[in-house]
Amino acid sequence: MDIKEIQSLIKFVAKSGASEVKLEMEDVKITIRTGSAPSAPETTIVQQIPMAQAPAAPVAQIPAAEQAAPAKEESPADSADDSKYITIKSPIIGTFYRKPSPDKPVFVEVGSTIKPGDVLCVIEAMKLFNDIESEVAGKIVKVLVDDSSPVEFDQPLFLVDPS
């Protein structure tokens, strides 16, 4: 990738409105951050292009309105009630599954009593299925993610009542 391609990529990112774009090729990694608002979604572009070839075409950007899910509004009473619970968060990025396989029952339900080491869910990342185990003991109060949904690092998955 030559300097002119990098400059055109920077201009493209600036016009798109994205706050950050990461481009990873075989031996080159580029991260472009703009001065946009921090609430803008992050866009990652991964290309497998030999260095001898030029990029075929620019990658189309999805408008931020389509990319961002509508935010759920919480009343102050809900957030105050949730403060007494422990939040179990996703340790990795991937796809969240409540069951070990489609024909098996879910690992935990609302009301299930858990202890450290109990498997709560599976997160699939890059074709690897990772068991997510509890680090706390308590009772599942709320499942915060739908089955087969994508999850981000540090995204809340479960609320647990430790009492």
Secondary structure as the mmCIF struct_conf table of DSSP 4:
data_model
#
loop_
_struct_conf.conf_type_id
_struct_conf.id
_struct_conf.beg_label_comp_id
_struct_conf.beg_label_asym_id
_struct_conf.beg_label_seq_id
_struct_conf.end_label_comp_id
_struct_conf.end_label_asym_id
_struct_conf.end_label_seq_id
HELX_RH_AL_P HELX_RH_AL_P1 ILE A 3 SER A 16
TURN_TY1_P TURN_TY1_P1 GLY A 17 GLY A 17
BEND BEND1 SER A 19 SER A 19
STRN STRN1 GLU A 20 GLU A 24
BEND BEND2 GLU A 26 ASP A 27
STRN STRN2 LYS A 29 ARG A 33
BEND BEND3 GLY A 35 SER A 36
TURN_TY1_P TURN_TY1_P2 PRO A 38 SER A 39
BEND BEND4 ALA A 40 ALA A 40
HELX_LH_PP_P HELX_LH_PP_P1 PRO A 41 GLU A 42
STRN STRN3 THR A 43 VAL A 46
TURN_TY1_P TURN_TY1_P3 MET A 51 ALA A 52
BEND BEND5 GLN A 53 GLN A 53
HELX_LH_PP_P HELX_LH_PP_P2 ALA A 54 PRO A 55
BEND BEND6 ALA A 56 ALA A 57
HELX_LH_PP_P HELX_LH_PP_P3 PRO A 58 PRO A 63
HELX_RH_AL_P HELX_RH_AL_P2 ALA A 64 GLN A 67
BEND BEND7 ALA A 68 ALA A 68
HELX_LH_PP_P HELX_LH_PP_P4 ALA A 69 GLU A 73
HELX_RH_AL_P HELX_RH_AL_P3 PRO A 76 ASP A 82
TURN_TY1_P TURN_TY1_P4 SER A 83 LYS A 84
BEND BEND8 TYR A 85 TYR A 85
STRN STRN4 ILE A 86 LYS A 89
BEND BEND9 PRO A 91 ILE A 93
STRN STRN5 GLY A 94 TYR A 97
BEND BEND10 ARG A 98 SER A 101
TURN_TY1_P TURN_TY1_P5 PRO A 102 ASP A 103
BEND BEND11 LYS A 104 LYS A 104
HELX_LH_PP_P HELX_LH_PP_P5 PRO A 105 VAL A 106
BEND BEND12 PHE A 107 PHE A 107
TURN_TY1_P TURN_TY1_P6 VAL A 110 GLY A 111
STRN STRN6 THR A 113 ILE A 114
TURN_TY1_P TURN_TY1_P7 PRO A 116 GLY A 117
STRN STRN7 VAL A 119 ALA A 125
TURN_TY1_P TURN_TY1_P8 MET A 126 LYS A 127
STRN STRN8 LEU A 128 GLU A 133
BEND BEND13 GLU A 135 VAL A 136
STRN STRN9 GLY A 138 VAL A 143
BEND BEND14 VAL A 145 VAL A 145
TURN_TY1_P TURN_TY1_P9 ASP A 147 SER A 148
STRN STRN10 SER A 149 VAL A 151
TURN_TY1_P TURN_TY1_P10 PHE A 153 ASP A 154
STRN STRN11 PRO A 156 ASP A 161
#
